[in-house]
Amino acid sequence: MGTGSLAGQVGLVTGAGRGIGREIAVGLAAEGMAVGLVGRTQDKLIATLKECVRHGARGVAVTADVTRPGAVREAVRSIERDLGPVDLLVNNAGQVDRAEVPVWETDPAQWWQVVETNLRGPYNLLRNVLPGMVRRGRGRVINLNSGFALRPDGHYTAYATSKGALLQLSDNIADSVGEHGVVVLDISPGAVATEMTAGMEMFRDMKAWGSIPYMVAVTVDAARGRFDGLHGRFLHAGRDNLETLVASAATIRSTDARTLRLRPYGPDDPMG
């Protein structure tokens, strides 16, 4: 049973027709948030919308490919016209490499499609949502990221590259949007059972999956402002003790932790 803690706010969730995106949208709706649903498959979006409305929330479903700037622009306009200004943007839409192969064996078109969806997609949403947030002096952005952003992986090169670049994008905009009261967070849900992960060979024999409901709860908490002190940082919902992170937010900021940085080899490293 929701508490209505997000009543009066508007959220926009991409990839809302299935998987984590669908559950996040429903979870936000259960807390009273009006939800704008964006995805490529209309019937799945409508099914998500019906579930959101069942919780008493207002909602609108817009079919759009997040890699297409014009389609994203019109989707944001439609959502804000029907629901009001976006308070929370959840960049969830994503793709992964179709096969575990080294980069020289990848399909070039599919490789680039993954990067476009996972990086250009969030950029397109940011480009159309941030102006309103900056003008109003408030807003929150959650980029669904991955542990792949933090470590090299020779078999999922498009996915890992795009998620690392997404984390860098958040880092690069954190100061400028923060000056206008906008919070950006990159949150990894960990390995959760979705249609996408089911097709990944490395998870074929996975026995203990992470919790999608927990990721939904983390997103709701982020929308309430619980993690605002961690603005511009990476959170791993599947591994982190979030209470500890919140309590350590000042130290994390002062030490520039939870961001991608070059590690110096020693005190004489000129890049240190």
C-alpha positions as CSV (number, residue, x, y, z in Angstrom):
1,M,0.0,0.0,0.0
2,G,1.5,3.4,-1.1
3,T,1.7,6.4,1.2
4,G,1.1,9.0,-1.4
5,S,4.4,10.6,-0.6
6,L,5.0,11.6,-4.2
7,A,1.6,13.1,-4.9
8,G,1.7,16.2,-6.9
9,Q,4.9,15.2,-8.7
10,V,5.4,14.0,-12.3
11,G,7.8,11.3,-13.3
12,L,9.0,10.3,-16.8
13,V,10.3,6.7,-17.1
14,T,11.9,5.3,-20.3
15,G,11.8,1.7,-21.2
16,A,8.5,1.6,-19.2
17,G,6.9,-1.2,-21.1
18,R,8.7,-4.1,-19.4
19,G,11.3,-5.2,-16.8
20,I,12.7,-2.8,-14.3
21,G,11.2,0.3,-16.1
22,R,7.7,-1.1,-15.8
23,E,8.1,-1.9,-12.1
24,I,9.6,1.5,-11.3
25,A,6.7,3.2,-13.1
26,V,4.1,1.2,-11.2
27,G,6.0,1.8,-7.9
28,L,6.1,5.6,-8.4
29,A,2.4,5.5,-9.3
30,A,1.6,3.6,-6.1
31,E,3.2,6.6,-4.2
32,G,0.9,9.0,-6.0
33,M,3.2,10.3,-8.7
34,A,1.8,11.0,-12.1
35,V,3.8,9.0,-14.7
36,G,4.8,9.6,-18.3
37,L,5.7,6.3,-19.9
38,V,8.0,6.1,-22.9
39,G,8.9,3.0,-24.8
40,R,8.9,1.4,-28.3
41,T,6.1,-1.1,-27.9
42,Q,2.6,0.4,-27.6
43,D,0.7,-2.5,-26.2
44,K,3.3,-3.1,-23.4
45,L,3.2,0.6,-22.5
46,I,-0.6,0.5,-22.4
47,A,-0.5,-2.5,-20.0
48,T,1.9,-0.6,-17.7
49,L,-0.3,2.5,-17.9
50,K,-3.4,0.4,-16.9
51,E,-1.5,-0.9,-13.8
52,C,-0.4,2.7,-12.9
53,V,-4.0,4.0,-13.2
54,R,-5.2,1.1,-11.1
55,H,-3.2,2.7,-8.2
56,G,-5.1,5.9,-8.8
57,A,-2.3,7.8,-10.5
58,R,-2.6,9.9,-13.6
59,G,-0.5,8.7,-16.5
60,V,0.2,8.9,-20.2
61,A,1.9,6.5,-22.6
62,V,4.0,7.7,-25.5
63,T,5.6,5.4,-28.1
64,A,9.1,6.7,-29.0
65,D,12.6,5.5,-29.8
66,V,14.9,7.3,-27.3
67,T,17.7,7.4,-29.9
68,R,15.7,9.8,-32.1
69,P,15.9,13.4,-30.9
70,G,12.7,14.5,-32.6
71,A,10.7,11.6,-31.2
72,V,12.0,12.3,-27.7
73,R,11.2,16.0,-28.0
74,E,7.6,15.3,-28.9
75,A,7.3,12.7,-26.2
76,V,8.4,15.1,-23.5
77,R,6.1,17.8,-24.9
78,S,3.2,15.4,-24.8
79,I,3.8,14.3,-21.3
80,E,4.3,17.8,-19.9
81,R,1.2,19.0,-21.7
82,D,-0.9,16.3,-20.2
83,L,0.6,15.8,-16.8
84,G,2.7,18.9,-16.0
85,P,6.4,19.6,-15.7
86,V,8.7,16.6,-15.1
87,D,10.1,16.4,-11.5
88,L,11.8,13.1,-11.9
89,L,13.5,11.6,-15.0
90,V,14.3,7.9,-14.9
91,N,16.6,6.9,-17.8
92,N,16.0,3.2,-17.8
93,A,15.8,2.2,-21.5
94,G,18.7,0.1,-22.5
95,Q,20.1,-2.6,-24.7
96,V,23.0,-5.1,-24.4
97,D,25.3,-6.9,-26.8
98,R,23.6,-9.9,-28.4
99,A,26.5,-12.2,-28.0
100,E,29.5,-12.7,-25.7
101,V,32.2,-12.2,-28.4
102,P,35.3,-10.1,-28.6
103,V,35.0,-6.7,-30.2
104,W,36.5,-7.9,-33.5
105,E,33.7,-10.4,-33.9
106,T,30.8,-8.1,-33.1
107,D,28.1,-6.9,-35.4
108,P,29.0,-3.2,-36.0
109,A,25.4,-2.1,-36.5
110,Q,24.2,-3.8,-33.3
111,W,27.2,-2.6,-31.3
112,W,26.5,1.0,-32.2
113,Q,22.8,0.5,-31.6
114,V,23.6,-0.5,-28.0
115,V,25.8,2.6,-27.5
116,E,23.1,4.9,-29.0
117,T,20.3,3.5,-26.8
118,N,22.3,3.5,-23.6
119,L,24.1,6.9,-24.1
120,R,22.4,8.9,-26.8
121,G,19.0,8.0,-25.4
122,P,19.7,9.5,-21.9
123,Y,21.3,12.5,-23.6
124,N,18.2,13.1,-25.7
125,L,16.0,12.9,-22.6
126,L,18.3,15.2,-20.6
127,R,18.4,17.7,-23.4
128,N,14.6,18.0,-23.4
129,V,13.9,17.7,-19.7
130,L,16.7,19.6,-18.1
131,P,15.8,23.1,-19.4
132,G,12.5,23.0,-17.5
133,M,14.1,21.7,-14.3
134,V,16.9,24.3,-14.5
135,R,14.3,27.1,-15.1
136,R,12.2,25.9,-12.1
137,G,15.3,25.3,-9.9
138,R,14.5,21.8,-9.0
139,G,14.4,18.2,-10.3
140,R,15.9,14.8,-10.1
141,V,17.5,12.5,-12.7
142,I,18.2,8.8,-12.1
143,N,20.3,7.0,-14.7
144,L,20.0,3.3,-14.5
145,N,23.6,2.2,-14.7
146,S,25.6,-1.0,-14.1
147,G,28.6,-2.4,-12.5
148,F,29.9,-2.9,-16.0
149,A,30.6,0.9,-16.0
150,L,33.3,0.3,-13.4
151,R,35.2,-2.6,-14.8
152,P,36.4,-3.7,-18.3
153,D,34.6,-6.6,-19.9
154,G,35.9,-8.0,-23.1
155,H,32.6,-9.8,-24.0
156,Y,30.1,-7.0,-23.6
157,T,32.1,-4.2,-25.0
158,A,29.2,-2.0,-26.2
159,Y,27.2,-2.3,-23.0
160,A,30.2,-1.7,-20.7
161,T,31.5,1.2,-22.9
162,S,28.1,2.9,-23.0
163,K,27.5,2.5,-19.2
164,G,30.9,3.9,-18.4
165,A,30.2,6.9,-20.7
166,L,26.9,7.4,-19.1
167,L,28.5,7.6,-15.7
168,Q,31.0,10.2,-17.1
169,L,28.1,12.1,-18.6
170,S,26.5,12.4,-15.2
171,D,29.8,13.4,-13.7
172,N,30.3,16.1,-16.3
173,I,26.9,17.7,-15.8
174,A,26.7,17.3,-12.0
175,D,28.2,20.7,-11.1
176,S,26.3,22.7,-13.7
177,V,22.9,21.2,-12.9
178,G,23.6,21.2,-9.2
179,E,23.8,25.0,-9.3
180,H,20.2,25.0,-10.3
181,G,18.9,22.6,-7.7
182,V,18.8,19.5,-10.0
183,V,20.2,16.2,-8.6
184,V,21.6,13.5,-10.8
185,L,22.4,10.0,-9.6
186,D,23.6,6.8,-11.4
187,I,22.1,3.8,-9.7
188,S,22.9,0.2,-10.6
189,P,20.2,-2.4,-9.7
190,G,22.7,-5.2,-9.8
191,A,21.9,-8.5,-11.6
192,V,18.1,-8.7,-11.7
193,A,16.0,-11.1,-13.7
194,T,14.7,-9.4,-16.8
195,E,14.1,-10.2,-20.4
196,M,17.4,-8.5,-21.2
197,T,19.5,-10.3,-18.6
198,A,17.9,-13.7,-19.5
199,G,19.6,-13.5,-22.9
200,M,23.0,-12.8,-21.5
201,E,25.2,-15.9,-21.5
202,M,27.1,-14.9,-18.3
203,F,23.9,-15.1,-16.4
204,R,22.6,-18.3,-17.9
205,D,23.2,-20.3,-14.7
206,M,22.5,-17.5,-12.2
207,K,20.8,-18.8,-9.1
208,A,20.5,-15.8,-6.8
209,W,19.2,-12.7,-8.6
210,G,18.9,-9.3,-7.2
211,S,15.6,-7.8,-6.2
212,I,13.6,-5.7,-8.6
213,P,11.2,-4.6,-5.7
214,Y,14.2,-3.3,-3.8
215,M,15.3,-1.3,-6.8
216,V,11.8,0.2,-7.0
217,A,12.0,1.1,-3.4
218,V,15.4,2.7,-3.9
219,T,14.0,4.8,-6.8
220,V,11.0,5.9,-4.7
221,D,13.4,6.9,-2.0
222,A,15.5,8.8,-4.5
223,A,12.4,10.6,-5.7
224,R,11.7,11.6,-2.1
225,G,15.2,13.2,-1.9
226,R,16.8,10.6,0.4
227,F,20.0,10.5,-1.8
228,D,20.3,14.1,-2.7
229,G,23.5,14.4,-0.7
230,L,25.1,11.9,-3.1
231,H,24.4,14.1,-6.1
232,G,26.6,13.1,-9.1
233,R,27.6,9.8,-7.5
234,F,27.3,6.1,-8.4
235,L,25.2,3.9,-6.1
236,H,24.9,0.1,-6.4
237,A,21.5,-1.0,-5.0
238,G,22.6,-4.6,-5.2
239,R,25.7,-4.3,-3.1
240,D,25.7,-1.0,-1.2
241,N,24.6,-0.4,2.4
242,L,22.6,2.7,1.4
243,E,22.3,3.9,5.0
244,T,26.1,4.0,5.2
245,L,26.3,5.9,2.0
246,V,23.8,8.5,3.1
247,A,25.6,8.9,6.4
248,S,28.9,9.3,4.7
249,A,27.7,11.7,2.0
250,A,29.8,14.6,3.2
251,T,33.0,12.5,3.2
252,I,32.1,11.0,-0.2
253,R,31.8,14.5,-1.7
254,S,34.9,15.9,-0.1
255,T,37.1,13.0,-1.3
256,D,35.5,13.0,-4.8
257,A,34.6,9.3,-4.3
258,R,32.0,7.3,-6.2
259,T,33.1,8.8,-9.5
260,L,35.2,7.6,-12.4
261,R,38.8,8.9,-11.9
262,L,42.2,8.0,-13.2
263,R,44.2,6.2,-10.4
264,P,47.7,7.6,-10.0
265,Y,50.5,5.1,-9.9
266,G,52.2,7.0,-7.1
267,P,52.9,10.5,-5.7
268,D,55.1,11.3,-8.7
269,D,52.4,10.6,-11.3
270,P,51.7,13.8,-13.2
271,M,48.2,12.7,-13.8
272,G,47.5,12.3,-10.1
